[in-house]
């Protein structure tokens, strides 16, 4: 139970970070692949933010589920 709660906290924090800083995520993961790209596209920003929301929700579910199944 403790591991799933700790994992949920980590995944929640990662999801919030991805949602709040999609430009930084692009710089860390995608910028090095292209020498002509000035910045992320609008589609990349929207899909990254959506992924951050989904990841944060998964983290919340991971923290709550062990408490509900006791």
N, CA and C of each residue as an Amber inpcrd file, in Angstrom:
protein
   210
   0.8180000  -1.1850000   0.0000000   0.0000000   0.0000000   0.0000000
   0.8690000   1.2590000   0.0000000   1.9150000   1.2420000   0.7720000
   2.7820000   2.4190000   0.8390000   3.4350000   2.7020000  -0.5060000
   3.8380000   1.6370000  -1.2160000   4.4990000   1.8330000  -2.5120000
   3.5600000   2.4260000  -3.5470000   2.3120000   2.0140000  -3.5410000
   1.3770000   2.5690000  -4.5230000   1.0650000   4.0260000  -4.2100000
   1.0240000   4.3890000  -2.9370000   0.7850000   5.7870000  -2.5860000
   1.9870000   6.6420000  -2.9720000   3.1940000   6.1660000  -2.6830000
   4.3910000   6.9090000  -3.0750000   4.5090000   7.0130000  -4.5980000
   4.2070000   5.9210000  -5.2970000   4.2150000   5.9530000  -6.7610000
   3.1760000   6.9070000  -7.3010000   2.0120000   6.9470000  -6.6700000
   0.9610000   7.8760000  -7.0770000   1.3780000   9.3270000  -6.8930000
   2.0860000   9.6080000  -5.8040000   2.5610000  10.9690000  -5.5680000
   3.5680000  11.3780000  -6.6370000   4.4740000  10.4630000  -6.9770000
   5.4820000  10.7550000  -8.0060000   4.8230000  10.9680000  -9.3630000
   3.8800000  10.1160000  -9.7180000   3.2000000  10.2400000 -11.0100000
   2.3370000  11.5000000 -11.0510000   1.6940000  11.8330000  -9.9360000
   0.9140000  13.0720000  -9.8600000   1.8140000  14.2880000 -10.0650000
   2.9570000  14.3060000  -9.3950000   3.8840000  15.4350000  -9.5400000
   4.4090000  15.5300000 -10.9700000   4.7170000  14.4020000 -11.5800000
   5.1860000  14.4010000 -12.9640000   4.1060000  14.9050000 -13.9150000
   2.8760000  14.4940000 -13.6960000   1.7660000  14.9620000 -14.5260000
   1.5440000  16.4550000 -14.4000000   1.6350000  16.9820000 -13.1870000
   1.4790000  18.4190000 -12.9830000   2.6180000  19.1770000 -13.6560000
   3.8420000  18.6590000 -13.5370000   4.9890000  19.2890000 -14.1830000
   4.8210000  19.3170000 -15.7010000   4.3910000  18.2060000 -16.2740000
   4.1930000  18.1360000 -17.7290000   3.0900000  19.0990000 -18.1650000
   2.0270000  19.2150000 -17.3700000   0.9400000  20.1280000 -17.7160000
   1.3810000  21.5880000 -17.6440000   2.1600000  21.9260000 -16.6260000
   2.5420000  23.3240000 -16.4290000   3.7180000  23.7630000 -17.2950000
   4.5990000  22.8630000 -17.6710000   5.8190000  23.2220000 -18.4010000
   5.9940000  22.4100000 -19.6920000   5.0370000  22.4700000 -20.6370000
   5.1990000  21.6760000 -21.8630000   6.3640000  22.1560000 -22.7280000
   6.6960000  23.4560000 -22.6510000   7.8390000  23.9480000 -23.4240000
   9.1460000  23.3320000 -22.9270000   9.2780000  23.1970000 -21.6200000
  10.4870000  22.5870000 -21.0580000  10.5600000  21.1090000 -21.4150000
   9.4180000  20.4340000 -21.4070000   9.3950000  19.0240000 -21.8120000
   9.8360000  18.9000000 -23.2620000   9.3760000  19.8230000 -24.1180000
   9.7880000  19.8000000 -25.5260000  11.2900000  20.0270000 -25.6530000
  11.8130000  20.9760000 -24.8840000  13.2600000  21.2560000 -24.9490000
  14.0760000  20.0440000 -24.5120000  13.5980000  19.3320000 -23.5000000
  14.3440000  18.1820000 -22.9970000  14.2410000  16.9610000 -23.9030000
  13.1060000  16.7950000 -24.5770000  12.8820000  15.5570000 -25.3170000
  12.9300000  15.6850000 -26.8350000  12.5740000  16.8350000 -27.3910000
  12.4060000  16.9290000 -28.8300000  13.3040000  17.9360000 -29.5290000
  13.7640000  18.9450000 -28.8470000  14.5050000  20.0260000 -29.5080000
  15.7780000  19.5260000 -30.1820000  16.4610000  18.5910000 -29.5790000
  17.7360000  18.1160000 -30.1190000  17.5460000  17.3360000 -31.4220000
  16.3290000  16.9210000 -31.7220000  16.0830000  16.1320000 -32.9240000
  16.0200000  16.9810000 -34.1920000  15.8150000  18.2930000 -34.0540000
  15.6660000  19.1560000 -35.2160000  16.4980000  20.4170000 -35.0360000
  17.2560000  20.7640000 -36.0350000  18.0720000  21.9710000 -35.9620000
  17.3160000  23.1940000 -36.4760000  16.1440000  23.0110000 -37.0920000
  15.3940000  24.1300000 -37.6500000  14.1520000  24.4870000 -36.8380000
  13.8190000  23.7100000 -35.8620000  12.6030000  23.9740000 -35.0910000
  12.8340000  25.1190000 -34.1100000  11.9370000  26.1010000 -34.1560000
  12.0290000  27.2370000 -33.2410000  11.3290000  26.9520000 -31.9210000
  10.3260000  26.1140000 -31.9650000   9.5650000  25.8010000 -30.7700000
   8.5500000  24.7140000 -31.0670000   7.8540000  24.2690000 -30.0530000
   6.8650000  23.2070000 -30.2610000   5.6330000  23.7200000 -31.0010000
   4.9940000  22.8340000 -31.7140000   3.7650000  23.2140000 -32.4180000
   2.6080000  23.2980000 -31.4200000   1.5210000  23.8950000 -31.8640000
   0.3400000  23.9970000 -31.0120000  -0.2260000  22.6180000 -30.6930000
  -0.1990000  21.7170000 -31.6830000  -0.6860000  20.3590000 -31.4480000
   0.1660000  19.6550000 -30.3990000   1.4830000  19.8330000 -30.4510000
   2.3640000  19.2220000 -29.4600000   2.0410000  19.7590000 -28.0680000
   1.8500000  21.0730000 -27.9400000   1.5600000  21.6590000 -26.6370000
   0.2360000  21.1450000 -26.0790000  -0.7970000  21.0800000 -26.9350000
  -2.1040000  20.6110000 -26.4720000  -2.0680000  19.1410000 -26.0830000
  -1.4110000  18.3180000 -26.9000000  -1.3730000  16.8940000 -26.5900000
  -0.4980000  16.6110000 -25.3630000   0.5500000  17.3900000 -25.1720000
   1.3870000  17.2130000 -23.9890000   0.6320000  17.6130000 -22.7280000
  -0.1260000  18.7010000 -22.7980000  -0.9350000  19.1020000 -21.6490000
  -2.0060000  18.0580000 -21.3370000  -2.6120000  17.4960000 -22.3640000
  -3.6110000  16.4440000 -22.1470000  -2.9630000  15.2150000 -21.5080000
  -1.7790000  14.8710000 -21.9630000  -1.0560000  13.7530000 -21.3520000
  -0.7160000  14.0330000 -19.8990000  -0.3760000  15.2730000 -19.5750000
  -0.1050000  15.6370000 -18.1880000  -1.3370000  15.4960000 -17.3050000
  -2.4860000  15.8870000 -17.8370000  -3.7360000  15.7480000 -17.0830000
  -4.0420000  14.2790000 -16.8280000  -3.8970000  13.4640000 -17.8610000
  -4.1690000  12.0310000 -17.7160000  -3.2110000  11.4020000 -16.7190000
  -1.9430000  11.7740000 -16.7770000  -0.9490000  11.2360000 -15.8540000
  -1.2570000  11.6720000 -14.4160000  -1.6630000  12.9190000 -14.2160000
  -2.0110000  13.3920000 -12.8750000  -3.2340000  12.6430000 -12.3400000
  -4.2140000  12.4110000 -13.1810000  -5.3890000  11.6460000 -12.7490000
  -5.0270000  10.2160000 -12.3890000  -4.1390000   9.6250000 -13.1560000
  -3.6730000   8.2780000 -12.8400000  -2.9610000   8.2590000 -11.4840000
  -2.1860000   9.2900000 -11.1950000  -1.5220000   9.3800000  -9.8980000
  -2.5070000   9.4720000  -8.7530000  -3.5600000  10.2590000  -8.9380000
  -4.5950000  10.3800000  -7.9020000  -5.2900000   9.0410000  -7.6920000
  -5.6020000   8.3550000  -8.7750000  -6.2450000   7.0400000  -8.6740000
  -5.3300000   6.0590000  -7.9600000  -4.0370000   6.0990000  -8.2610000
  -3.0940000   5.1950000  -7.5930000  -3.0120000   5.4690000  -6.0960000
  -3.2040000   6.7080000  -5.6800000  -3.1490000   7.0130000  -4.2440000
  -4.4520000   6.6240000  -3.5300000  -5.5720000   6.7840000  -4.2090000
  -6.8790000   6.5430000  -3.5570000  -7.2710000   5.0700000  -3.5760000
  -6.9410000   4.3570000  -4.6240000  -7.4040000   2.9850000  -4.7840000
  -7.0050000   2.0630000  -3.6370000  -5.7690000   2.0760000  -3.1410000
  -5.4580000   1.1800000  -2.0140000  -6.2770000   1.5020000  -0.7510000
  -6.6220000   2.7580000  -0.5710000  -7.4210000   3.1270000   0.5930000
  -8.8550000   2.6320000   0.4500000  -9.3770000   2.5950000  -0.7640000
 -10.7360000   2.1190000  -0.9870000 -10.8380000   0.6000000  -0.9270000
  -9.7690000  -0.0960000  -1.2530000  -9.7920000  -1.5520000  -1.3040000
  -9.4350000  -2.2230000   0.0240000  -9.1650000  -1.4470000   1.0610000
  -8.8480000  -2.0360000   2.3590000 -10.0180000  -2.7070000   2.9860000
